[in-house]
Amino acid sequence: MDEPKTFIKRADRPINNDPRLLPNITLGARILDTCSRDTHALEQSLTFVQALIEKDGTDIKCLGGGAPVITKPERVVGVIGASSSSVSIMVANILRLFK
């Protein structure tokens, strides 16, 4: 289950470390797991969007009560869908509202 995540996390390293490939561009990934549940995907989608539109995350709390680490990306160019089409469609419909 963690193999795709590991691949995605490591895929950007060779590109970012070679200044000839994409000069002045840094690739990154934010991996959120839907756990194949539409309710969890909804929560993850809204947290993702909230991080993009808010100036800070002081009013967001984690389940443990602590503040989350939210890194606001400069630009999001793509989202890879879930393994389930129904979950992917729901997430796409939510994200479409914020393009």
PAFI-348694 format. One record per atom (N, C-alpha, C, CB): residue in one letter; atom name; x, z, y. Coordinates in steps of 0.1 Angstrom, whole numbers, plus 5000, padded with zeros to 4 digits. Glycine has a CB too. Example, Ala and Ser with C-alpha at 12.3 -4.5 7.8 and 13.67 -1.06 7.14 Angstrom:
2
{resn a; name N; east 5132; up 5078; north 4943};
{resn a; name CA; east 5123; up 5078; north 4955};
{resn a; name C; east 5132; up 5078; north 4967};
{resn a; name CB; east 5113; up 5090; north 4955};
{resn s; name N; east 5128; up 5071; north 4978};
{resn s; name CA; east 5137; up 5071; north 4989};
{resn s; name C; east 5129; up 5079; north 5000};
{resn s; name CB; east 5141; up 5057; north 4994};
This chain:
99
{resn m; name N; east 5008; up 5000; north 4988};
{resn m; name CA; east 5000; up 5000; north 5000};
{resn m; name C; east 5009; up 5000; north 5013};
{resn m; name CB; east 4991; up 5012; north 5000};
{resn d; name N; east 5020; up 5007; north 5012};
{resn d; name CA; east 5028; up 5007; north 5024};
{resn d; name C; east 5037; up 4995; north 5026};
{resn d; name CB; east 5037; up 5020; north 5024};
{resn e; name N; east 5038; up 4987; north 5015};
{resn e; name CA; east 5047; up 4975; north 5016};
{resn e; name C; east 5044; up 4966; north 5028};
{resn e; name CB; east 5046; up 4967; north 5003};
{resn p; name N; east 5032; up 4962; north 5031};
{resn p; name CA; east 5029; up 4953; north 5042};
{resn p; name C; east 5033; up 4960; north 5055};
{resn p; name CB; east 5015; up 4949; north 5043};
{resn k; name N; east 5031; up 4973; north 5056};
{resn k; name CA; east 5034; up 4981; north 5069};
{resn k; name C; east 5050; up 4981; north 5070};
{resn k; name CB; east 5029; up 4995; north 5068};
{resn t; name N; east 5057; up 4983; north 5060};
{resn t; name CA; east 5071; up 4983; north 5060};
{resn t; name C; east 5076; up 4969; north 5064};
{resn t; name CB; east 5077; up 4987; north 5047};
{resn f; name N; east 5071; up 4959; north 5059};
{resn f; name CA; east 5075; up 4945; north 5062};
{resn f; name C; east 5073; up 4942; north 5077};
{resn f; name CB; east 5067; up 4935; north 5054};
{resn i; name N; east 5061; up 4946; north 5082};
{resn i; name CA; east 5058; up 4944; north 5096};
{resn i; name C; east 5067; up 4952; north 5105};
{resn i; name CB; east 5043; up 4947; north 5099};
{resn k; name N; east 5070; up 4964; north 5102};
{resn k; name CA; east 5079; up 4973; north 5110};
{resn k; name C; east 5093; up 4967; north 5110};
{resn k; name CB; east 5079; up 4987; north 5104};
{resn r; name N; east 5097; up 4961; north 5099};
{resn r; name CA; east 5111; up 4956; north 5099};
{resn r; name C; east 5112; up 4942; north 5103};
{resn r; name CB; east 5116; up 4958; north 5085};
{resn a; name N; east 5102; up 4934; north 5104};
{resn a; name CA; east 5102; up 4920; north 5107};
{resn a; name C; east 5107; up 4918; north 5121};
{resn a; name CB; east 5089; up 4914; north 5105};
{resn d; name N; east 5104; up 4927; north 5130};
{resn d; name CA; east 5108; up 4924; north 5144};
{resn d; name C; east 5123; up 4928; north 5147};
{resn d; name CB; east 5100; up 4932; north 5153};
{resn r; name N; east 5129; up 4936; north 5138};
{resn r; name CA; east 5143; up 4940; north 5140};
{resn r; name C; east 5153; up 4928; north 5141};
{resn r; name CB; east 5148; up 4949; north 5129};
{resn p; name N; east 5153; up 4919; north 5132};
{resn p; name CA; east 5163; up 4908; north 5133};
{resn p; name C; east 5161; up 4900; north 5145};
{resn p; name CB; east 5163; up 4899; north 5121};
{resn i; name N; east 5148; up 4898; north 5149};
{resn i; name CA; east 5145; up 4890; north 5161};
{resn i; name C; east 5150; up 4897; north 5173};
{resn i; name CB; east 5130; up 4887; north 5161};
{resn n; name N; east 5146; up 4910; north 5174};
{resn n; name CA; east 5150; up 4917; north 5186};
{resn n; name C; east 5165; up 4919; north 5188};
{resn n; name CB; east 5143; up 4931; north 5186};
{resn n; name N; east 5172; up 4920; north 5176};
{resn n; name CA; east 5187; up 4922; north 5176};
{resn n; name C; east 5195; up 4910; north 5179};
{resn n; name CB; east 5191; up 4928; north 5163};
{resn d; name N; east 5189; up 4898; north 5179};
{resn d; name CA; east 5196; up 4885; north 5181};
{resn d; name C; east 5192; up 4880; north 5195};
{resn d; name CB; east 5193; up 4875; north 5170};
{resn p; name N; east 5200; up 4881; north 5205};
{resn p; name CA; east 5196; up 4877; north 5218};
{resn p; name C; east 5195; up 4862; north 5219};
{resn p; name CB; east 5207; up 4881; north 5228};
{resn r; name N; east 5199; up 4854; north 5209};
{resn r; name CA; east 5197; up 4840; north 5210};
{resn r; name C; east 5183; up 4835; north 5206};
{resn r; name CB; east 5207; up 4833; north 5201};
{resn l; name N; east 5176; up 4843; north 5198};
{resn l; name CA; east 5163; up 4839; north 5193};
{resn l; name C; east 5152; up 4840; north 5203};
{resn l; name CB; east 5159; up 4848; north 5181};
{resn l; name N; east 5150; up 4851; north 5209};
{resn l; name CA; east 5139; up 4852; north 5220};
{resn l; name C; east 5146; up 4860; north 5231};
{resn l; name CB; east 5126; up 4859; north 5214};
{resn p; name N; east 5154; up 4854; north 5240};
{resn p; name CA; east 5160; up 4862; north 5250};
{resn p; name C; east 5150; up 4868; north 5260};
{resn p; name CB; east 5170; up 4853; north 5258};
{resn n; name N; east 5153; up 4880; north 5263};
{resn n; name CA; east 5144; up 4888; north 5273};
{resn n; name C; east 5130; up 4891; north 5268};
{resn n; name CB; east 5143; up 4880; north 5286};
{resn i; name N; east 5128; up 4890; north 5255};
{resn i; name CA; east 5115; up 4893; north 5249};
{resn i; name C; east 5118; up 4903; north 5238};
{resn i; name CB; east 5108; up 4880; north 5244};
{resn t; name N; east 5110; up 4914; north 5237};
{resn t; name CA; east 5110; up 4923; north 5227};
{resn t; name C; east 5097; up 4923; north 5219};
{resn t; name CB; east 5114; up 4938; north 5232};
{resn l; name N; east 5098; up 4921; north 5206};
{resn l; name CA; east 5086; up 4922; north 5197};
{resn l; name C; east 5084; up 4936; north 5193};
{resn l; name CB; east 5088; up 4912; north 5186};
{resn g; name N; east 5072; up 4939; north 5190};
{resn g; name CA; east 5068; up 4952; north 5185};
{resn g; name C; east 5055; up 4952; north 5177};
{resn g; name CB; east 5067; up 4962; north 5196};
{resn a; name N; east 5052; up 4962; north 5171};
{resn a; name CA; east 5039; up 4963; north 5163};
{resn a; name C; east 5033; up 4977; north 5164};
{resn a; name CB; east 5042; up 4959; north 5149};
{resn r; name N; east 5021; up 4977; north 5165};
{resn r; name CA; east 5013; up 4990; north 5164};
{resn r; name C; east 5004; up 4989; north 5152};
{resn r; name CB; east 5005; up 4993; north 5177};
{resn i; name N; east 5007; up 4997; north 5142};
{resn i; name CA; east 4999; up 4996; north 5129};
{resn i; name C; east 4989; up 5006; north 5129};
{resn i; name CB; east 5009; up 4996; north 5117};
{resn l; name N; east 4976; up 5002; north 5127};
{resn l; name CA; east 4965; up 5011; north 5126};
{resn l; name C; east 4958; up 5008; north 5113};
{resn l; name CB; east 4955; up 5010; north 5138};
{resn d; name N; east 4955; up 5018; north 5105};
{resn d; name CA; east 4949; up 5016; north 5092};
{resn d; name C; east 4934; up 5018; north 5093};
{resn d; name CB; east 4955; up 5025; north 5081};
{resn t; name N; east 4926; up 5009; north 5088};
{resn t; name CA; east 4911; up 5010; north 5088};
{resn t; name C; east 4906; up 5019; north 5077};
{resn t; name CB; east 4904; up 4997; north 5088};
{resn c; name N; east 4915; up 5021; north 5067};
{resn c; name CA; east 4912; up 5028; north 5055};
{resn c; name C; east 4899; up 5021; north 5048};
{resn c; name CB; east 4908; up 5043; north 5058};
{resn s; name N; east 4897; up 5008; north 5050};
{resn s; name CA; east 4886; up 5001; north 5045};
{resn s; name C; east 4873; up 5007; north 5048};
{resn s; name CB; east 4888; up 4999; north 5030};
{resn r; name N; east 4872; up 5014; north 5059};
{resn r; name CA; east 4859; up 5021; north 5063};
{resn r; name C; east 4856; up 5016; north 5077};
{resn r; name CB; east 4860; up 5036; north 5062};
{resn d; name N; east 4844; up 5011; north 5078};
{resn d; name CA; east 4840; up 5006; north 5092};
{resn d; name C; east 4840; up 5017; north 5102};
{resn d; name CB; east 4826; up 4999; north 5091};
{resn t; name N; east 4836; up 5029; north 5098};
{resn t; name CA; east 4835; up 5040; north 5108};
{resn t; name C; east 4850; up 5043; north 5113};
{resn t; name CB; east 4829; up 5052; north 5103};
{resn h; name N; east 4859; up 5043; north 5104};
{resn h; name CA; east 4873; up 5046; north 5108};
{resn h; name C; east 4879; up 5035; north 5116};
{resn h; name CB; east 4882; up 5049; north 5096};
{resn a; name N; east 4875; up 5022; north 5113};
{resn a; name CA; east 4880; up 5011; north 5120};
{resn a; name C; east 4874; up 5011; north 5134};
{resn a; name CB; east 4875; up 4997; north 5113};
{resn l; name N; east 4862; up 5015; north 5136};
{resn l; name CA; east 4856; up 5016; north 5149};
{resn l; name C; east 4863; up 5027; north 5157};
{resn l; name CB; east 4841; up 5021; north 5148};
{resn e; name N; east 4866; up 5038; north 5152};
{resn e; name CA; east 4874; up 5048; north 5159};
{resn e; name C; east 4888; up 5043; north 5163};
{resn e; name CB; east 4875; up 5061; north 5150};
{resn q; name N; east 4895; up 5037; north 5153};
{resn q; name CA; east 4908; up 5031; north 5156};
{resn q; name C; east 4908; up 5021; north 5167};
{resn q; name CB; east 4914; up 5026; north 5143};
{resn s; name N; east 4897; up 5012; north 5167};
{resn s; name CA; east 4896; up 5001; north 5177};
{resn s; name C; east 4894; up 5007; north 5191};
{resn s; name CB; east 4884; up 4992; north 5173};
{resn l; name N; east 4885; up 5017; north 5192};
{resn l; name CA; east 4883; up 5023; north 5205};
{resn l; name C; east 4895; up 5031; north 5210};
{resn l; name CB; east 4871; up 5033; north 5204};
{resn t; name N; east 4902; up 5037; north 5201};
{resn t; name CA; east 4915; up 5044; north 5205};
{resn t; name C; east 4925; up 5033; north 5210};
{resn t; name CB; east 4921; up 5052; north 5194};
{resn f; name N; east 4926; up 5022; north 5203};
{resn f; name CA; east 4935; up 5011; north 5207};
{resn f; name C; east 4931; up 5006; north 5221};
{resn f; name CB; east 4934; up 5000; north 5197};
{resn v; name N; east 4918; up 5003; north 5223};
{resn v; name CA; east 4914; up 4998; north 5236};
{resn v; name C; east 4916; up 5008; north 5247};
{resn v; name CB; east 4899; up 4994; north 5235};
{resn q; name N; east 4913; up 5021; north 5244};
{resn q; name CA; east 4914; up 5031; north 5254};
{resn q; name C; east 4929; up 5032; north 5259};
{resn q; name CB; east 4910; up 5045; north 5248};
{resn a; name N; east 4938; up 5031; north 5250};
{resn a; name CA; east 4952; up 5031; north 5253};
{resn a; name C; east 4956; up 5020; north 5262};
{resn a; name CB; east 4961; up 5031; north 5241};
{resn l; name N; east 4949; up 5009; north 5261};
{resn l; name CA; east 4952; up 4997; north 5269};
{resn l; name C; east 4946; up 4998; north 5283};
{resn l; name CB; east 4947; up 4984; north 5263};
{resn i; name N; east 4935; up 5005; north 5285};
{resn i; name CA; east 4928; up 5005; north 5298};
{resn i; name C; east 4930; up 5018; north 5306};
{resn i; name CB; east 4914; up 5003; north 5296};
{resn e; name N; east 4935; up 5029; north 5299};
{resn e; name CA; east 4937; up 5041; north 5307};
{resn e; name C; east 4951; up 5042; north 5312};
{resn e; name CB; east 4934; up 5053; north 5298};
{resn k; name N; east 4952; up 5049; north 5323};
{resn k; name CA; east 4965; up 5052; north 5329};
{resn k; name C; east 4973; up 5062; north 5321};
{resn k; name CB; east 4964; up 5056; north 5344};
{resn d; name N; east 4966; up 5072; north 5316};
{resn d; name CA; east 4973; up 5082; north 5307};
{resn d; name C; east 4964; up 5086; north 5296};
{resn d; name CB; east 4978; up 5094; north 5316};
{resn g; name N; east 4969; up 5094; north 5287};
{resn g; name CA; east 4961; up 5099; north 5276};
{resn g; name C; east 4958; up 5114; north 5276};
{resn g; name CB; east 4967; up 5095; north 5263};
{resn t; name N; east 4957; up 5120; north 5288};
{resn t; name CA; east 4956; up 5134; north 5289};
{resn t; name C; east 4943; up 5139; north 5284};
{resn t; name CB; east 4958; up 5139; north 5303};
{resn d; name N; east 4932; up 5131; north 5284};
{resn d; name CA; east 4919; up 5135; north 5279};
{resn d; name C; east 4917; up 5132; north 5264};
{resn d; name CB; east 4908; up 5129; north 5287};
{resn i; name N; east 4927; up 5125; north 5258};
{resn i; name CA; east 4925; up 5122; north 5244};
{resn i; name C; east 4932; up 5133; north 5236};
{resn i; name CB; east 4932; up 5108; north 5241};
{resn k; name N; east 4925; up 5138; north 5225};
{resn k; name CA; east 4930; up 5148; north 5217};
{resn k; name C; east 4931; up 5144; north 5202};
{resn k; name CB; east 4922; up 5161; north 5218};
{resn c; name N; east 4941; up 5147; north 5195};
{resn c; name CA; east 4942; up 5144; north 5181};
{resn c; name C; east 4934; up 5154; north 5173};
{resn c; name CB; east 4957; up 5145; north 5176};
{resn l; name N; east 4932; up 5151; north 5160};
{resn l; name CA; east 4924; up 5161; north 5152};
{resn l; name C; east 4930; up 5175; north 5152};
{resn l; name CB; east 4923; up 5155; north 5138};
{resn g; name N; east 4943; up 5176; north 5152};
{resn g; name CA; east 4950; up 5189; north 5152};
{resn g; name C; east 4949; up 5196; north 5166};
{resn g; name CB; east 4964; up 5187; north 5148};
{resn g; name N; east 4944; up 5189; north 5176};
{resn g; name CA; east 4942; up 5195; north 5189};
{resn g; name C; east 4953; up 5191; north 5199};
{resn g; name CB; east 4942; up 5210; north 5188};
{resn g; name N; east 4964; up 5185; north 5194};
{resn g; name CA; east 4975; up 5181; north 5203};
{resn g; name C; east 4973; up 5168; north 5210};
{resn g; name CB; east 4988; up 5181; north 5195};
{resn a; name N; east 4981; up 5165; north 5220};
{resn a; name CA; east 4979; up 5152; north 5227};
{resn a; name C; east 4987; up 5141; north 5219};
{resn a; name CB; east 4985; up 5154; north 5241};
{resn p; name N; east 4981; up 5129; north 5218};
{resn p; name CA; east 4987; up 5119; north 5211};
{resn p; name C; east 4998; up 5112; north 5219};
{resn p; name CB; east 4977; up 5108; north 5207};
{resn v; name N; east 5007; up 5105; north 5212};
{resn v; name CA; east 5017; up 5097; north 5219};
{resn v; name C; east 5012; up 5083; north 5220};
{resn v; name CB; east 5031; up 5097; north 5211};
{resn i; name N; east 5009; up 5079; north 5233};
{resn i; name CA; east 5003; up 5066; north 5235};
{resn i; name C; east 5013; up 5058; north 5243};
{resn i; name CB; east 4989; up 5067; north 5242};
{resn t; name N; east 5017; up 5047; north 5238};
{resn t; name CA; east 5026; up 5038; north 5245};
{resn t; name C; east 5018; up 5026; north 5249};
{resn t; name CB; east 5039; up 5035; north 5236};
{resn k; name N; east 5016; up 5024; north 5261};
{resn k; name CA; east 5009; up 5013; north 5266};
{resn k; name C; east 5017; up 5000; north 5265};
{resn k; name CB; east 5003; up 5015; north 5281};
{resn p; name N; east 5013; up 4990; north 5257};
{resn p; name CA; east 5021; up 4978; north 5256};
{resn p; name C; east 5019; up 4970; north 5269};
{resn p; name CB; east 5017; up 4970; north 5244};
{resn e; name N; east 5029; up 4962; north 5272};
{resn e; name CA; east 5028; up 4953; north 5283};
{resn e; name C; east 5018; up 4942; north 5281};
{resn e; name CB; east 5042; up 4946; north 5286};
{resn r; name N; east 5017; up 4937; north 5268};
{resn r; name CA; east 5008; up 4926; north 5265};
{resn r; name C; east 5005; up 4926; north 5250};
{resn r; name CB; east 5013; up 4913; north 5270};
{resn v; name N; east 4993; up 4924; north 5247};
{resn v; name CA; east 4989; up 4923; north 5233};
{resn v; name C; east 4986; up 4908; north 5230};
{resn v; name CB; east 4977; up 4932; north 5229};
{resn v; name N; east 4993; up 4902; north 5221};
{resn v; name CA; east 4990; up 4888; north 5219};
{resn v; name C; east 4983; up 4885; north 5206};
{resn v; name CB; east 5004; up 4880; north 5219};
{resn g; name N; east 4981; up 4895; north 5197};
{resn g; name CA; east 4974; up 4892; north 5185};
{resn g; name C; east 4971; up 4905; north 5178};
{resn g; name CB; east 4982; up 4884; north 5176};
{resn v; name N; east 4960; up 4904; north 5170};
{resn v; name CA; east 4956; up 4915; north 5161};
{resn v; name C; east 4953; up 4909; north 5147};
{resn v; name CB; east 4943; up 4922; north 5167};
{resn i; name N; east 4959; up 4916; north 5137};
{resn i; name CA; east 4957; up 4911; north 5123};
{resn i; name C; east 4945; up 4919; north 5118};
{resn i; name CB; east 4970; up 4913; north 5115};
{resn g; name N; east 4936; up 4913; north 5112};
{resn g; name CA; east 4924; up 4919; north 5107};
{resn g; name C; east 4926; up 4927; north 5095};
{resn g; name CB; east 4914; up 4909; north 5104};
{resn a; name N; east 4915; up 4934; north 5091};
{resn a; name CA; east 4915; up 4943; north 5079};
{resn a; name C; east 4914; up 4934; north 5067};
{resn a; name CB; east 4904; up 4953; north 5080};
{resn s; name N; east 4915; up 4941; north 5055};
{resn s; name CA; east 4914; up 4934; north 5043};
{resn s; name C; east 4899; up 4930; north 5040};
{resn s; name CB; east 4919; up 4942; north 5031};
{resn s; name N; east 4890; up 4937; north 5046};
{resn s; name CA; east 4876; up 4934; north 5044};
{resn s; name C; east 4871; up 4926; north 5056};
{resn s; name CB; east 4868; up 4948; north 5043};
{resn s; name N; east 4864; up 4915; north 5053};
{resn s; name CA; east 4858; up 4907; north 5064};
{resn s; name C; east 4848; up 4914; north 5072};
{resn s; name CB; east 4851; up 4894; north 5058};
{resn s; name N; east 4840; up 4922; north 5067};
{resn s; name CA; east 4830; up 4929; north 5075};
{resn s; name C; east 4836; up 4939; north 5085};
{resn s; name CB; east 4820; up 4937; north 5066};
{resn v; name N; east 4847; up 4945; north 5081};
{resn v; name CA; east 4854; up 4954; north 5090};
{resn v; name C; east 4861; up 4946; north 5100};
{resn v; name CB; east 4864; up 4963; north 5082};
{resn s; name N; east 4868; up 4935; north 5096};
{resn s; name CA; east 4875; up 4926; north 5106};
{resn s; name C; east 4865; up 4921; north 5116};
{resn s; name CB; east 4882; up 4915; north 5099};
{resn i; name N; east 4853; up 4917; north 5112};
{resn i; name CA; east 4844; up 4911; north 5122};
{resn i; name C; east 4839; up 4922; north 5132};
{resn i; name CB; east 4831; up 4905; north 5114};
{resn m; name N; east 4837; up 4934; north 5127};
{resn m; name CA; east 4833; up 4944; north 5136};
{resn m; name C; east 4844; up 4947; north 5146};
{resn m; name CB; east 4829; up 4957; north 5128};
{resn v; name N; east 4856; up 4948; north 5141};
{resn v; name CA; east 4867; up 4951; north 5150};
{resn v; name C; east 4869; up 4940; north 5160};
{resn v; name CB; east 4880; up 4953; north 5142};
{resn a; name N; east 4868; up 4927; north 5156};
{resn a; name CA; east 4869; up 4916; north 5165};
{resn a; name C; east 4858; up 4916; north 5175};
{resn a; name CB; east 4868; up 4903; north 5157};
{resn n; name N; east 4846; up 4920; north 5172};
{resn n; name CA; east 4835; up 4920; north 5181};
{resn n; name C; east 4838; up 4931; north 5192};
{resn n; name CB; east 4822; up 4923; north 5174};
{resn i; name N; east 4843; up 4942; north 5188};
{resn i; name CA; east 4847; up 4953; north 5198};
{resn i; name C; east 4858; up 4948; north 5207};
{resn i; name CB; east 4851; up 4965; north 5190};
{resn l; name N; east 4869; up 4943; north 5201};
{resn l; name CA; east 4880; up 4938; north 5209};
{resn l; name C; east 4877; up 4927; north 5218};
{resn l; name CB; east 4892; up 4935; north 5200};
{resn r; name N; east 4867; up 4918; north 5214};
{resn r; name CA; east 4863; up 4907; north 5223};
{resn r; name C; east 4858; up 4912; north 5236};
{resn r; name CB; east 4852; up 4899; north 5215};
{resn l; name N; east 4852; up 4923; north 5237};
{resn l; name CA; east 4846; up 4929; north 5249};
{resn l; name C; east 4857; up 4932; north 5259};
{resn l; name CB; east 4839; up 4941; north 5246};
{resn f; name N; east 4870; up 4933; north 5255};
{resn f; name CA; east 4880; up 4937; north 5264};
{resn f; name C; east 4891; up 4927; north 5266};
{resn f; name CB; east 4887; up 4950; north 5258};
{resn k; name N; east 4888; up 4914; north 5263};
{resn k; name CA; east 4899; up 4904; north 5265};
{resn k; name C; east 4901; up 4900; north 5279};
{resn k; name CB; east 4896; up 4892; north 5257};
